[in-house]
Amino acid sequence: MGSETVGGEAGGNKAESTELMDSLITTGALAFRDALPEAGALLGLDLGTQTIGTAFCDAGWRFASPGKTLKRGKFGADKALLEALIRERSVKGVVIGLPLNMDGSEGPRSQSSRAYARNLAALGLPILLWDERWSTSGAERGLIEQDMSRAKRATRIDSAAAAVILQGAIDALAGGMF
């Protein structure tokens, strides 16, 4: 993962406010960890076109668990649902899956995830964009190993993928791979 941080210093006008929100978004685990006010629960998101898979980790960053799969709508409605989850779980930071191409380059889906992160930055929480390559296939494999039916897997795959994304990020945060 690169350690790019988007944005700059805080200030008083709208452009500077946008830069402050962007400065909360990073692709580097070290910068993300440094931006967190303290260790605490994190929210993982797998952004799909129709749904948003959610996952949460414990305050000690040991394990990630799938949460709810939310039906994706207009951003304002999505934000309200995510704010409620953040308050309910005392979330300190957000990890969003960044769908990179297999060669590591970014395409339209990556740009969409970055735009979602910029909009979500208004919540004032640090945001880590984490490489999500193989997350869905890893989640699918795990659900198959649990002998879950195809129909049940379809309802749980997004939140399971969010847990895979979040687990990768917290492993890096706790283990020092930056």
Secondary structure, 3 states (H helix, E strand, C coil): CCCCEECCCCCCCHHHHHHHHHHCEECCHHHHHHHCCCCCCEEEEEECCCEEEEEEECCCCCCEEEEEEEECCCHHHHHHHHHHHHHHHCCCEEEEEECECCCCCECHHHHHHHHHHHHHHHHCCCEEEEECCCHHHHHHHHHHHCCCCHHHHHHHHHHHHHHHHHHHHHHHHHHCCC
